[in-house]
Amino acid sequence: MSGDGSCNRIVEVDLSELTGRTYRCIDGCALCCLCQPELLPREEEAFRKDPKLSAGVTQSHISPEVKGAAIDLKGSHGACHFLTDRRCSIYDARPHFCRSFPLNVFVGWRIQVNVNLSCKGVGLRGEDLEARGRRLVEEYGQERLSDEVRTSKAVFDEFMRNARDALVAQPFSSARQAAALLREELTDLVGLSRVMTYAEYGRTRQDSPPVDIVRRVRETEAEADVAERAMMDGIELFDLPELSLLPVHVGEELTWSIFRLVGSNIVGYHLAEDGGLSETSRTEPSSVDLLPVEPEGLSRFGEYLELVNRRDCFAGHAAYLCSIEGYEYNLAQVYLGAIANNMVDLWWRSSLLAGLKGSESIGSREAGEGIAFFDMDLLDLPTIGAFM
């Protein structure tokens, strides 16, 4: 494995997102215990044999499309069955998915390890995440990694063949280069409007060079109403039928908060371990303006966009969108539209949290809280390829 975080033995492994990052679990945070870990077959077998462990096994999932055994949640949307007073009662026997948090192993045309920035412990002095990521990948073994990549790469290749047949293909590297060149536009209201308008109405030729894509974006009239789009997306974000599907934010005081659309208001709740809710705020969606972003906040947003732009799971998400839209739009348009929409979502969430704290602008701290509120959901977006 080379110093740049890549490995080329049997399969390519990219650990670059972890380079220079450290992590320390924060006692009392337990964000990961609000996720529902699946059980590997060998883990299910071990859990079923132990009366204490078997009491927490369920076949019901937050995501109905997921099959197999998982750990039950208290009150269907609370914390893990085995969490008591924010501490794991089966720590030494916890499942693989709990042990790997905050890392995610994505299989696309290669193996890439991502870090979940919703975890408050990322960035604290502690364990070297690159070393941990390397160990995590090695646990799977080269044979399984090779099989997983072979299967996933076939899916990506099929997608690209379909895109070429529809004359909307674009190398992922080209779409990524265009997004990198448009960094300033993607953190600016007018620029975002141009990108979103281009994504919907642009006419991009197959295999266009990045500079041509960027030129087309910058020549596009800024017609999309970013503020209105942000409000509508924000309403949709919190208008979900199941509480377990709502985004969770862990505050600086390690409180768990969820927000839900109730009538014409976005209602904030404190979430308890047992799934109990206590109301903390009420906000009219129309009152959540996209707050001005200070230079430090812009820098934080820009760095995060660069990270998203390097994630293979996000490229897979753009491919997924392209396919479900019937290959109507060039992949570059879909890709840039997706990254712009996610930036608007991040900006809106950051503004909501900042406003509830009484802030009138978004600095580095507010941007960081927005990213923490957003990244887990970003990693959960539908994608071609798969997380191991």
Buried (B, 14 or more C-beta within 10 A) or exposed (E): BEEEBBBEEEBBBBBBBBEEBBBEBBEEBBBBBBBBBBBBEEBBEBBEEEEEBEEBBBEEBBEEEEEEBBBBBBBEBBBBBBBEEBEBBBEEBBBBBBEBBBBBBBBBBBBBBBBBBBBBBBBEEEBBBBEBBBEBBEEBEBEEBBBBBEEBBEBBEEBBEBBBEBEBBBBBEBBBBBBBBBBEBBBBBEBBBBBBBBBEEBEBBBBBEBEBBBBBBBEBEBEBEBBEBBBEBBBEBBEEEEBBEBBBBBBEEBEBBBBBBEEEBBBBBBBBBEBEBEEBBEBEBEEBEBBEBBEBBBBBBBEBBEBBBBBBBBBBBBBBBBBEEEBEBBBBBBBBBBBBBBBBBBBBBBBBBBBBEEBEEBBBBBBBBBBBBBBBBBBBBEBBBBEB
